[in-house]
Amino acid sequence: MTEFDVFEEIELFEEIDAPPDVVWDVLLEFERYPEWNPFVRAIEGDPTPGERLRVRIEPPGARGMTFEPEVVVVEENRRLAWVGRLVVPFAFDGYHEVRLEPIAGDRTRLLHRETFRGALVPLLFDRESLEKGFAAMNAAIKERAERRIAAAT
């Protein structure tokens, strides 16, 4: 087994009673994250492929960390992805992806996925706290997007 073979993945879904463009707007309002996001407490930077973001996460029951991933995919109203690494490649790399899929009734299925690869994954990966963090963030996105729809009607 090599460091390329060591990986873990978290995948969580949320169905939201709001169209993808509303959910997308919530996701990209980085400056508002401290107001509502219980997991990703801050994002600074421009969501443009090739650009670096500054991201602060605070998983429940675990130590927070700040990292600077590179944006690799931006598909408006559909997909945002970035890649981050801990110091050197293949030690602890994370591929973070949010996908928005339109579903019946002007609703959205949100997929939040994080894939970790590298030699340090067995030592640093904390599935329980990360899953709790992603679940809390997904619920907060749902609440914020659905509140916008309710306010508009």
C-alpha positions as CSV (number, residue, x, y, z in Angstrom):
1,M,0.0,0.0,0.0
2,T,1.3,3.5,-0.9
3,E,0.3,6.9,0.4
4,F,-1.9,7.2,-2.7
5,D,-4.0,4.2,-1.5
6,V,-4.8,5.7,1.9
7,F,-8.1,7.7,1.7
8,E,-11.3,8.4,3.5
9,E,-14.4,10.0,2.2
10,I,-17.4,11.8,3.7
11,E,-20.6,12.3,1.7
12,L,-23.7,14.0,3.1
13,F,-26.9,15.1,1.3
14,E,-29.5,17.7,2.2
15,E,-32.8,18.4,0.4
16,I,-33.6,22.0,0.4
17,D,-36.9,23.7,-0.4
18,A,-35.2,26.4,-2.6
19,P,-33.9,26.4,-6.1
20,P,-30.2,25.9,-6.8
21,D,-29.6,29.6,-7.6
22,V,-30.7,30.6,-4.1
23,V,-28.6,27.9,-2.5
24,W,-25.7,29.0,-4.6
25,D,-26.0,32.6,-3.4
26,V,-25.9,31.4,0.2
27,L,-22.8,29.3,-0.5
28,L,-20.9,32.1,-2.1
29,E,-21.6,34.8,0.4
30,F,-18.4,34.1,2.2
31,E,-18.4,37.3,4.2
32,R,-21.6,36.2,5.9
33,Y,-20.3,32.8,7.0
34,P,-19.5,33.9,10.6
35,E,-23.2,34.9,11.0
36,W,-24.6,31.4,10.3
37,N,-22.1,28.7,9.5
38,P,-21.3,26.5,12.5
39,F,-18.5,24.5,10.8
40,V,-16.8,26.7,8.1
41,R,-16.5,29.8,10.2
42,A,-14.8,31.9,7.6
43,I,-13.8,32.0,3.9
44,E,-11.7,34.7,2.4
45,G,-10.9,35.0,-1.3
46,D,-12.4,34.8,-4.7
47,P,-14.2,31.6,-5.9
48,T,-12.4,31.4,-9.2
49,P,-10.4,28.4,-10.6
50,G,-6.7,28.8,-9.8
51,E,-7.3,31.2,-6.9
52,R,-6.5,30.4,-3.3
53,L,-9.0,30.8,-0.5
54,R,-8.3,31.2,3.2
55,V,-10.7,28.8,5.0
56,R,-11.3,28.4,8.8
57,I,-13.1,25.3,10.0
58,E,-14.1,24.5,13.5
59,P,-15.4,20.9,13.7
60,P,-17.6,20.1,16.8
61,G,-15.5,18.7,19.6
62,A,-12.2,19.0,17.6
63,R,-9.5,21.6,17.2
64,G,-10.1,24.2,14.5
65,M,-7.7,24.9,11.7
66,T,-7.1,27.4,8.9
67,F,-5.9,26.3,5.5
68,E,-5.4,27.8,2.0
69,P,-6.9,25.5,-0.7
70,E,-6.9,26.2,-4.4
71,V,-10.2,26.5,-6.2
72,V,-10.4,23.9,-8.9
73,V,-14.0,24.0,-10.1
74,V,-16.7,26.6,-10.2
75,E,-19.9,25.8,-12.2
76,E,-22.5,28.5,-11.4
77,N,-25.5,27.2,-9.5
78,R,-24.1,23.6,-9.7
79,R,-20.6,22.9,-8.3
80,L,-17.8,24.4,-6.2
81,A,-14.6,22.4,-5.4
82,W,-11.2,23.1,-4.0
83,V,-8.1,21.1,-3.1
84,G,-6.1,21.7,0.1
85,R,-3.0,20.1,1.5
86,L,-1.2,19.9,4.7
87,V,2.3,21.2,4.1
88,V,3.5,18.8,1.4
89,P,1.6,16.9,-1.3
90,F,0.3,13.4,-0.4
91,A,0.8,13.8,3.3
92,F,-2.9,14.9,4.0
93,D,-4.7,16.2,0.9
94,G,-8.4,17.1,0.9
95,Y,-10.7,17.5,-2.0
96,H,-13.8,19.4,-1.0
97,E,-16.9,19.6,-3.2
98,V,-20.4,21.0,-3.0
99,R,-22.8,20.0,-5.7
100,L,-26.3,21.4,-6.3
101,E,-28.8,19.3,-8.2
102,P,-32.2,20.6,-9.1
103,I,-35.1,18.3,-8.1
104,A,-38.9,18.5,-8.5
105,G,-40.8,21.4,-7.2
106,D,-38.1,24.1,-7.5
107,R,-36.0,22.3,-4.8
108,T,-32.3,21.4,-4.5
109,R,-30.4,18.3,-3.5
110,L,-27.1,19.4,-1.9
111,L,-24.2,17.0,-1.9
112,H,-21.3,17.8,0.4
113,R,-18.2,15.6,-0.2
114,E,-14.7,15.6,1.2
115,T,-12.1,13.1,0.1
116,F,-8.9,12.8,2.1
117,R,-5.8,11.1,0.7
118,G,-2.3,10.7,2.0
119,A,0.1,9.0,4.5
120,L,-1.2,11.0,7.5
121,V,-4.9,10.2,6.9
122,P,-4.9,7.4,9.5
123,L,-3.5,9.8,12.1
124,L,-5.4,13.0,11.4
125,F,-8.8,12.0,10.0
126,D,-11.6,12.4,12.5
127,R,-14.8,11.1,10.8
128,E,-17.2,11.7,13.6
129,S,-16.4,15.4,14.2
130,L,-16.1,16.1,10.4
131,E,-19.5,14.4,9.7
132,K,-21.1,16.4,12.5
133,G,-19.6,19.6,11.1
134,F,-20.8,19.0,7.5
135,A,-24.3,18.0,8.8
136,A,-24.5,21.2,10.8
137,M,-23.4,23.2,7.9
138,N,-25.8,21.5,5.5
139,A,-28.7,22.2,8.0
140,A,-27.7,25.8,8.2
141,I,-27.5,26.2,4.4
142,K,-31.0,24.7,4.2
143,E,-32.4,27.0,6.9
144,R,-30.8,30.1,5.4
145,A,-32.0,29.3,1.8
146,E,-35.5,28.3,2.8
147,R,-35.8,31.5,4.9
148,R,-34.9,33.6,1.8
149,I,-37.7,31.8,-0.2
150,A,-40.2,32.4,2.6
151,A,-39.3,36.1,2.8
152,A,-39.7,36.5,-0.9
153,T,-43.3,35.1,-0.9
